[in-house]
Amino acid sequence: MMTVLAIVHVVVAVALIFIVLLQTGRGSEIGAAFGGGSSQTLFGSSGSSGFMTKLTTAAVVIFMVTSLGLAYIYSHREAGLKVAPAQTEEKAPVPANTPVQEKK
């Protein structure tokens, strides 16, 4: 479960980087005024703002949910990995062929 969540988290993080880099800046509309009239026909006549905003929002929500999930899993994982107390030293068993000395 933790491995799958970590993989999803990394994939969404990389996707979020690419989504943000693909978005156009606020001042890019001025380029359309000087001859780039069909510059945003890929996403429709309204431009990419609606689609890219929804895609960014979805990626951010998934990223935050996986972040919280991983934080919860890692914080509770330490409680399950408690180290057992140290064993007391026991005397080594006497080999069978050793003669037993009698007390006088």
Secondary structure, 3 states (H helix, E strand, C coil): CHHHHHHHHHHHHHHHHHHHHHCCCHHHHHHHHCCCCCCCCCCCCCCCHHHHHHHHHHHHHHHHHHHHHHHHHHHHHHHHCCCCCCCCCCCCCCCCCCCCCCCC
